[in-house]
Each structure stands twice: as structure tokens, then as C-alpha cells.
Amino acid sequence: MEKCVNAVLRILLIVSCIVLAVTGTYLFCAETVNAYYRSAKGDTFTSSMSLNGIFPMNNGSIIVCGSYLPGDSVYLEQSLFFKSYDAKGAVETVSGLSFDDGYSLSDVRSDGNVLLVTSRNSRGDVKLCCLSPDLSVTSSASATFDSEEVTGIYTGLVHSEPFIAKVRSGNIVTVKSLGEVILSHEFSEDLYIDGVYFAGNTFYLKGKIPVGEKKYPFISGFSMTQVEKFEISVSLDFSEFTVDDIRFLADGKTYIIGKQFNREAYASVAGSSGQDPEEDDPLINSIANRAVTAKREFGSVLISSDYEADPWCSRFLCSIDPVTGELGTVRNPVDDGPAKGITEIYFSDAYILKKNSSTDNPESKPVIATMVTKNASAYDSENYLVNVYLLFDDMSLSKSADIYVPSDHLFYPGSAPDGSLFCYTGITAENGSDVYSMKRYSGTEEAARVQRMLPVLKQIPAVISSKISARIIFYAVIFLILYATARYRGTENIIRARKTALLRQY
């Protein structure tokens, strides 16, 4: 009898171990996947929200900025939301900002100490405000097109304070900060100023100057005391380009940053389809102009198969001497052909990467920028490829692991102030809205390893669920009951037979 009970108990123990192993595997995989995409406590994301930018700050936090419709009503003007995440990916602060009637978002930028939000109306009037890392408003200003002479209004930051530059007649520039005039200058009438920047301790005024029948880029530099340092006309090597910014980066140099059309890369694609791009081809010139001025959504994936119809541009850096205006070599750090292009850049004037804290920078080189590429071969690709490169002060790039992200996932990576890799990831939830969470990794290899594991962890519960249905479990329980009963009776019969045989011997 005792042997019979032991046999049944062994069977039940083996079955229990199998059930526990399968259940544990299922729960572990499911919970790991759910935890990866679970939003941090206090984080919300409604269906009308979309991202406009992510900003690493000097205090170690990362601020996500986006737009949304209050109450998800299409009849209301879009507002802004801000979410500040700490070093562990937890939400520190959530805030919002509404625009005045008729105004909409024009630009959001940061110097690592403050966020500058600029809004404009249809006439071109400007309103701006500054937010501190804790998302409180520190200052605000406005400017209007008060006469027909005004040809442009530009905004920026000067030592973490907002400035507004108003240009009249194309050549008269007045820059104000906190209500005080800090720069006033009138150029010759043949100049047209279309951009004002501040970097280091220098104001840079960008515009166009006529040379014969053509117009070429022009840059002038001014000190904080309104003394003009230089005037230069950019060479022909900068044809088909735009200046997006002028920044004073962590290596102590000032850089012109912008986009440039790559004729050679485009010709390699267009030429293979029967076209033969020439230098003065009006069609190619039109494509080049459209490419450098195109505005892509933040975090968009570049599609290789769409390159010929919608080519992306080189993202270049070119140093400029703040005293003489002398230009350095034009640098295109990342290959920009039909297979790959830069989607986001984070400059390290806005934050300082700590040494020895990133596996992508084992030699602890000075980092001046982080460049992100997102590319897919076609719109229906199952995955898209993400690479994150650190740009060092010697203009070399770090190595990046290939991070393959499922096409239905949202993935916004960058370098955090502590040198780690941050990834703001999102996926569509059951209610149709996107769910986001902030992740931190030591480098691209760890991020790539996690992305390789997620599909496996997702598949295991699906396989278990598909193979083990309620009916199968019911049949298995009935089988085990019958088996245990049969084993019990069989063992009992054997014991009786043995006892009977022994009695007959006596």
C-alpha cells in the first residue's frame, strides 16, 4: 500500500513541476514584456499627443516635449505638454502650456539650463517663454510685425535668457533681451538678413548677399558690446544648403550646423532609373531646394525605397572662428546615401557626458554630439534599424550596435547627461492610444540585446497559450486522475496477488 501511495505522489510531483515550469515561464515572459512597456507612475499619454522633441538637461533629467488637443477635442487649439524624467526613468514633473488664440508652436530649443518655446501667428507675430528644468515659467516676451518694414523676427537664447531679433527692410537688425537692446546694427542695402544666432559670446547674423546675378550666404559676427568682429561670404562649396543653427559645443569650438543636398548620392539612385542629373538641371535643383527645406516629423523613420522621390540630406558641421569668421572643413560625420540618414542630433553644449559612464565611449573622448539614424528598406518592413553614434571632438564616431526595432514600435534614443543611452519607447495599447516609458542603457549593445530578446519573450507566451487550451488542460486532468486510479488499483492487485502466493506456500 505504501509503495502505491509513493508511486502516485511521484507522478503528481512530476506533473506539478512541469505545470509550475510552464506557468513560471509564461508569467516571467509576459511580465517582462509588460514591464518594459508599462508607463512610469504618474505618466499619461492620450490619443492626440505627439512628440516634438526630447531634451537632455544639465541637471541630469530628460524632458520630453509634445503637443496635444485638450480633452482630445478637434475643435480646440493644440497645447504643449512637458514630462521630466529622472535618471531611473521615473516621472519627476508633468506640466502643460497653452497658446494664445491664433498662435501655434514654432520651435522648442534648449541650452541644457532652460527650454525656450516660441509660438507664432499667421501674420508672423512672436511670443516666447522660458521654462526651467522643473518646468516652471521663468520669463516671457513678445514681438509683432508693427510695420511693413519688418521682414523677419527671430528668437534664441543668450546665456540662458531669451532674446528676440527684429529685422527691418532686410538689413536693419535690433536684438532685445528682457526688454533691453543688446545689439543694433544697419547693414548695406544689398544685404538681406534671415537668421540671428548666439553662440559662446558672439552674435551671428546670417543672410544673403548678391554676387552678380546670384546670391550667396553671408555671415557677420558681433561681440556682446556690439562691436562687429567680421563679415564673410560663404564659398560655392556651400551650395544647396541651409544653416539650421550656430552652436558653441563642448570642445570649445563654434560650429555652423545645417543640411546639405548630396548630389552624388542622389545621382547614384536617379541615374539608375534612366535619369542623368546634371549640375544645372532645373528639376534636380528644385529637388535639392525642397530637400534642404523639408521639415520632417520628430523621430521619423527614413525609407530607402522612397529616397528618389523624397531624398534626405547630409547633416553637416563646419567650425567657424568667432573672431575672424574663418571657416573650417565641412564635416559629414555619418554616411548619408540612400541606405542611411540622420534623423535626430543632440548637441553636447546642452549637456556634458560624464567620463567612463558609456560603453560606447571606452576611451572617454570628449563628446560634442549624439547622432541618431533610423532607416527601413520599405514601408512594409517588419523592423527598422536604429543606430546611435557619439561624435567626438576629433570628428570620429563611436561604434554603434545595430538596434532592430519592430515597425509597430516607437523608439526615440539619445545620450543622457550621465553618458548612458536613453530610449523613450512606445507601443499602441489595447485602447488604441500609445503607451510610453523611459529606459536607460549603458550603451547601444545593451539596447540591441534587449530588442533582440523582446520578440522571443513575446512569442513564448503566445506559443504556450496557443498550445495549451482549456480543453487540453481538462483532458490532461482527467487522464491523470484515471492514470493515478489505475496505478493505485494495479499496485493494490499486485500486493494482493503476492500475499495470496505467500499464503499458498504455507
FIBA-661250 format. One record per residue (C-alpha): residue in one letter; x, y, z. Coordinates in steps of 0.1 Angstrom, whole numbers, plus 5000, padded with zeros to 4 digits. Layout:
REM FIBA-661250
aXYZ/...
This chain:
REM FIBA-661250
m500050005000/e502850235009/k504550174975/c501250254958/v500950594975/n504650674968/a504150604931/v501050824929/l502851104948/r505851084924/i503551124894/l501851424910/l505151584919/i506551544884/v503351684869/s503351974894/c506952054884/i506052064848/v503052284854/l505052524876/a507852544850/v505452624821/t503452864843/g506553034856/t508053074821/y504753214808/l504453464837/f508053564835/c508053634798/a504653814799/e505654034829/t509054124815/v507354244782/n504654424801/a507154594824/y509254714795/y506354904780/r504554994813/s504355364818/a506055514848/k503855614878/g502255944871/d502955924833/t499955964810/f499655974772/t496356054754/s495555964718/s496056314705/m499556354719/s502556364696/l506256424703/n508056744692/g511456694709/i513456534737/f515956754756/p518756624780/m519356884807/n522356974827/n520756874860/g520556504848/s516856504838/i515456444804/i512556654793/v510056524767/c508056784748/g505056734727/s501656874715/y498156764723/l494556864720/p492956944754/g490256694760/d491156534727/s488756784710/v489556864674/y487857204679/l490457324704/e493857474697/q496857254703/s498657294735/l502157164747/f502956914774/f506256854791/k507456554811/s510656544831/y512256204838/d514956134863/a518055914860/k515955604867/g513255684841/a510655784867/v508456094861/e509656394881/t507256664868/v504456694843/s503357034830/g501557194801/l501457524782/s498657674762/f499057924734/d497158244729/d494358254703/g495758234668/y499258124679/s500857784674/l504157624681/s507057744660/d510057604678/v511357444710/r515057454719/s517357414749/d520757504761/g520657254789/n519657504815/v516357624801/l513757544775/l512857814750/v509357784735/t508458004705/s504958044691/r503858244661/n500558354645/s499758374608/r501058724605/g504458634619/d504058794654/v506058604680/k505558514716/l508058314736/c508658184772/c511458014790/l510957714813/s513457594839/p514257224843/d511457194869/l509157314842/s508257644858/v508057964835/t510958194842/s510458464816/s508358564786/a508458814757/s506758904725/a507259104693/t504959204664/f505159294628/d504359654637/s505059794602/e505559674566/e509259734570/v509659434593/t511059144572/g511658884600/i511558814637/y513958554652/t514458414687/g517158244707/l518958214740/v521858444752/h523358294783/s520158114792/e518058424787/p515658464757/f516258724730/i514158854701/a515758984670/k513659204647/v514859274612/r513659584592/s514059634555/g516159314554/n519259494567/i518459674600/v518759444630/t517759514666/v518159244693/k516459274727/s516759054758/l514559114788/g513359444773/e516959584768/v518559644734/i521759434733/l522559474696/s521659724670/h523259744635/e522359854600/f524059674570/s524359794535/e521159784515/d522159504492/l522259254522/y519259064535/i519458914570/d517358594576/g518758454608/v520258554641/y522158324665/f524158344697/a526958104705/g529758144731/n529958524735/t529258614699/f526158704679/y526058564644/l523858734618/k523158514587/g521858644554/k522258664516/i524558894496/p524258944458/v527358854437/g526458924401/e523258754392/k523458514421/k523158544458/y525458374483/p525258314521/f526658584543/i527658574580/s528658854603/g529858824639/f529359074668/s530659094703/m528459144734/t529559514733/q528059544697/v531459554680/e531459394646/k534159124645/f533959004609/e531958974577/i532358684554/s530658554522/v530358174522/s532057994493/l530457794465/d531157474484/f528057554505/s525657554475/e522357384481/f522457404519/t520657564548/v522057684581/d519957544609/d521957674639/i525257804651/r526357644684/f529257664709/l529957304717/a531657114745/d535057114727/g535257494730/k534657554693/t531757724675/y530057524647/i527757614618/i525257334617/g522857254588/k521657044559/q523356994525/f522056814495/n524156524483/r524156534445/e526456234442/a524256014464/y521156124446/a522756074411/s523655714421/v519955644425/a518255874400/g520855774373/s520055404377/s516455474367/g517155644335/q517755994348/d521056174344/p521356454369/e523456754358/e524857044377/d522357294363/d519457064358/p516357264369/l514556954381/i517456844403/n517957204415/s514257204426/i514556874443/a517756994461/n515957304473/r512957114485/a515156854503/v517157104524/t514057304534/a511757004541/k510556964577/r510356604589/e508456494620/f510556434651/g511756074652/s510555984617/v512055674600/l513855724567/i512555484540/s515255374515/s512755284488/d511355644489/y514755814486/e514455904449/a511156074454/d511956224488/p515756244493/w517156334527/c520156554532/s523656544547/r523756684582/f526956884583/l529157064609/c531657334600/s533757524625/i533857904624/d536358124642/p534458364665/v537058634659/t537958624622/g535058424608/e537358174592/l535557854582/g536957514588/t536357194569/v532857084562/r532256764581/n529556494572/p530056254601/v527555984591/d527155834556/d524156004540/g523355784509/p520055624501/a520555354528/k521155574558/g520455924570/i520456124603/t517156174619/e518056344652/i521056524667/y521756604703/f524556864708/s526656854739/d526657224746/a523357134762/y524756874784/i528156724795/l528656344792/k530456214822/k533656014815/n533855634818/s530055604820/s529255494785/t530355164769/d530155344736/n533055574747/p535655344763/e538455594757/s536555874774/k536856114744/p535256454746/v531756414731/i530356714711/a527156554697/t525056244695/m523656144661/v520655904656/t519855724624/k516555534617/n516255354584/a514055094568/s514154944534/a510454984527/y507255094544/d506154734550/s509354624566/e508954424598/n511754614615/y513654934612/l517354984620/v518455234647/n522055344652/v523255594678/y526655744673/l528755964696/l530656234677/f533956314693/d535956634692/d538356484667/m535356434644/s535556054648/l532455844656/s531855584682/k530755234670/s527155164673/a525454824676/d522554764652/i519354804671/y516454644652/v513054774664/p509754624653/s507954854629/d504954904652/h507155034680/l508255384687/f511855434696/y513555764704/p517155724716/g519855974727/s522656024751/a521856124787/p523956374808/d525456084827/g526755924795/s524255644794/l521955584765/f518255684770/c515455534749/y511955674750/t509955384738/g506255344729/i503755094717/t500055104709/a497954984738/e494654794737/n492555124738/g494355254707/s496555514724/d500355494726/v502055404759/y505555534765/s508255464790/m511855594795/k514655344795/r518355374803/y521255154790/s524955164793/g525355174755/t523955064722/e524954694726/e522754664757/a519854834739/a520354604709/r520354294732/v517154394748/q515454454714/r516654104703/m515153944734/l511754124734/p510353934703/v511453604718/l509853694752/k506653794734/q506553474713/i506853224742/p503553324760/a501853324726/v503052974718/i502152844753/s498653004750/s498152854715/k499352504725/i497752484759/s493952544758/a491352494785/r490252174767/i493752034768/i494152104805/f490751944812/y491751624792/a495151624810/v493451634844/i491051354835/f493951154822/l496051204853/i493051104875/l492450784855/y496150714854/a496650764891/t493550544898/a494650274875/r498150284890/y496650274925/r494449974917/g497149794898/t499549834926/e496949714951/n496149404930/i499849314927/i500149334965/r497149104970/a498548854945/r501848844963/k500148794997/t497948514982/a501048344968/l502848365001/l499748205019/r499647914995/q503347845002/y502447785038/
